[in-house]
């Protein structure tokens, strides 16, 4: 292997979270109640790497692997043995959720919402030989994310749907000189409609239609910058 490693940062993640909190809509979009969903834990690793493959080509990557899970069943129900505590049994005790014991609203082991198991990017940048004091360069960037659970409660996920995995590619070419930077860019080259978020505007029992916020469509333009 030739080249030089310019930077490498790695972080291990070990988080034990007590009383994971979620925002729950009740009735209308104007009423949101914060509830304790139970204990959770997050294990993972983050890494950043920059590598000079040649004198002209630089490769860099950053990624995160996560395993974020609920470690207790979520019932949203007082514990019959201790009404001041939340029940975390399976099945959940009869009460607010029904006259008979019922399946937890979110079981232990459920992935925490809005937390993809993997997200990362790769950037390749090639600096061409100078032309009349101008330093040209070209760059390609790719970002990818696995599917994401949009909500914690199983019933909400069934209505809203999972946020799909997506991958996006950006390209650019430009020149630099004396702190001046001119770039021709193409963002989202394949013009994909990646979903950045999925949600309902109020409680699922009232708002049964889900919405998605898409990524920016293919964008072609010129950027200009000046360092002083």
MOJO-V557818 format. One record per residue. N is the residue number from 0. RES is the residue in one small letter. SS is DSSP state (a for helix, b for strand, c for the rest). D_FIRST is the distance of its C-alpha to the first C-alpha in whole Angstrom. Layout:
# MOJO-V557818
((N	RES	SS	D_FIRST) (N	RES	SS	D_FIRST))
This chain:
# MOJO-V557818
((0	x	c	0) (1	x	c	4) (2	x	c	7) (3	x	b	9) (4	x	b	11) (5	x	b	14) (6	x	b	16) (7	x	b	17) (8	x	b	20) (9	x	b	21) (10	x	b	25) (11	x	b	27) (12	x	b	30) (13	x	b	33) (14	x	b	36) (15	x	b	40) (16	x	b	42) (17	x	b	46) (18	x	b	48) (19	x	b	46) (20	x	b	48) (21	x	b	48) (22	x	b	50) (23	x	b	53) (24	x	b	55) (25	x	c	59) (26	x	c	61) (27	x	c	60) (28	x	c	57) (29	x	c	59) (30	x	c	59) (31	x	b	55) (32	x	b	56) (33	x	b	53) (34	x	b	53) (35	x	b	51) (36	x	b	49) (37	x	b	49) (38	x	b	46) (39	x	b	42) (40	x	b	39) (41	x	b	35) (42	x	b	32) (43	x	b	29) (44	x	b	25) (45	x	b	24) (46	x	b	20) (47	x	b	19) (48	x	b	16) (49	x	b	15) (50	x	b	11) (51	x	b	11) (52	x	c	9) (53	x	c	11) (54	x	c	14) (55	x	c	16) (56	x	b	14) (57	x	b	14) (58	x	b	14) (59	x	b	16) (60	x	b	18) (61	x	b	21) (62	x	b	22) (63	x	b	25) (64	x	b	26) (65	x	b	30) (66	x	b	32) (67	x	b	36) (68	x	b	39) (69	x	b	43) (70	x	c	44) (71	x	c	47) (72	x	c	49) (73	x	b	51) (74	x	c	54) (75	x	c	56) (76	x	c	59) (77	x	b	61) (78	x	b	60) (79	x	c	64) (80	x	c	64) (81	x	b	63) (82	x	b	64) (83	x	b	62) (84	x	b	58) (85	x	b	57) (86	x	c	57) (87	x	c	53) (88	x	c	55) (89	x	c	54) (90	x	c	56) (91	x	b	57) (92	x	c	61) (93	x	c	64) (94	x	b	65) (95	x	c	63) (96	x	c	61) (97	x	b	64) (98	x	c	67) (99	x	c	65) (100	x	c	61) (101	x	b	59) (102	x	c	55) (103	x	c	53) (104	x	c	52) (105	x	b	48) (106	x	c	47) (107	x	c	45) (108	x	c	42) (109	x	c	42) (110	x	b	39) (111	x	c	40) (112	x	c	41) (113	x	c	38) (114	x	c	35) (115	x	c	33) (116	x	c	30) (117	x	b	27) (118	x	b	27) (119	x	b	23) (120	x	b	22) (121	x	b	19) (122	x	b	19) (123	x	b	17) (124	x	b	19) (125	x	b	18) (126	x	b	20) (127	x	c	22) (128	x	c	23) (129	x	c	27) (130	x	b	30) (131	x	c	33) (132	x	c	32) (133	x	b	31) (134	x	b	27) (135	x	b	26) (136	x	b	24) (137	x	b	23) (138	x	b	22) (139	x	b	22) (140	x	b	23) (141	x	b	23) (142	x	b	25) (143	x	b	26) (144	x	b	29) (145	x	c	31) (146	x	c	34) (147	x	b	36) (148	x	c	40) (149	x	c	42) (150	x	c	45) (151	x	c	45) (152	x	c	48) (153	x	a	48) (154	x	a	51) (155	x	a	50) (156	x	a	46) (157	x	a	49) (158	x	a	50) (159	x	a	47) (160	x	c	45) (161	x	c	41) (162	x	b	39) (163	x	c	37) (164	x	c	33) (165	x	b	31) (166	x	b	29) (167	x	b	29) (168	x	b	27) (169	x	b	27) (170	x	b	27) (171	x	b	27) (172	x	b	27) (173	x	b	29) (174	x	b	29) (175	x	b	30) (176	x	b	32) (177	x	c	34) (178	x	c	33) (179	x	b	34) (180	x	b	32) (181	x	b	33) (182	x	b	31) (183	x	b	32) (184	x	b	32) (185	x	b	32) (186	x	b	32) (187	x	c	32) (188	x	c	31) (189	x	c	33) (190	x	c	36) (191	x	c	35) (192	x	c	38) (193	x	c	36) (194	x	b	38) (195	x	b	37) (196	x	b	41) (197	x	b	43) (198	x	b	47) (199	x	c	50) (200	x	c	53) (201	x	c	55) (202	x	c	55) (203	x	c	54) (204	x	c	58) (205	x	c	59) (206	x	c	56) (207	x	c	55) (208	x	c	53) (209	x	c	49) (210	x	b	48) (211	x	b	44) (212	x	b	43) (213	x	b	40) (214	x	c	37) (215	x	c	38) (216	x	c	38) (217	x	c	36) (218	x	b	37) (219	x	b	36) (220	x	b	37) (221	x	b	36) (222	x	b	35) (223	x	b	36) (224	x	b	35) (225	x	b	36) (226	x	c	35) (227	x	c	38))
